[in-house]
């Protein structure tokens, strides 16, 4: 079974003729620099506060398009604006990065985790390649080093919970993998805190496999005990299929780069397990949360359809098909592609809605906020048009 006909050209045209023009028209802040993401359906501004995540995410996306699609001046200028804003406004005096700032760059919120550092690192790395700016390479390495410190050094950040029930989450491992992959792609296999990017990836995948993937339960856990045990409480049982499917393709991508069939097989194993748990057989699309044992989930948005898990599902199924040729992945890819492009796009104003009800109707029409902007959707379109280009009909 083949994928959809002309898939690569479809993803490319959607990326270049719809999604990125929307953000270039409406998101770039010509006055203060960087990008604004809290946009209404038509691109009008809902809020001028800035997501630090998106200064990095957008900076990476624009620089990556410049590096890999074509060297358009507008993309390089947009990337430069984002990394300049990051440098000028998004680091606290102690070096940790903020989560949100005002339009002008005054600090608003600092969060415990260090994911702003990951997105800044990939932006600086991609911009190093695009511009040749040696200072960007130093900034990329510094941000990844900071992420490692705040994510894996005991006591570096305040604890989220009391010590009664200790746990650890999968998020830092996933972010460690994909950020190291992007640093290696753009800077080479640099050494940071005594390990190369590849060695950091190896360690994170090993911990993920050892402690988070439960083969007997067919599940990739979001949180576990420090020793990798299952926490039989609501928080411990809550699964995020989209997050797990994203993790699956990070691992498959690593396997593809290394020509490592074992890594590819492990990524497919995660995809198989979490697709079975996540796909909504009644209405289509991917659930947001599921319980490990099929019991009720605490979060009220558990059955909503968010844009980003569907983007990750499109990538993961396309990549699994590309690597294995298995018919089931082509079938799943068609399922998630057709459901997504039937429900998320806004034919009038462009881009995608972010939040749908279970049946695919629009929950709210905004195109962006502190978490949604030019990243998951354009990354999916960019990755898939490159991945499938050589097999496009």
Secondary structure, DSSP 8 states (H G I E B T S, - for coil): ----TTHHHHHHHHIIIIIHHHHHHHTB-TTT-SB---B-TTS-BS---EEHHHHHHHHHHHHHHHHHT---HHHHHHHHHHHHHHHHHSB-TTS-B-SEE-TT--EEE--SS-HHHHHHHHHHHHHHHHH--HHHHHHHHHHHHHHHHHHHSTTSS--SS-GGG--EESHHHHHHHHHHHHHHHHH-S-EETTEEHHHHHHHHHHHIIIIIEETTTTEE-SEE-TTS----SHHHHEE-HHHHHHHHHHHHHHHHHHT-HHHHHHHHHHHHHHHHHHB-TTT-SB-S-EETTS---SSTTTT-EEHHHHHHHHHHHHHHHHHH--HHHHHHHHHHHHHHHHHTB-TTT-SB--EE-TTS-EEE--S-SSS-SSSHHHHHHHHHHHHHGGG--
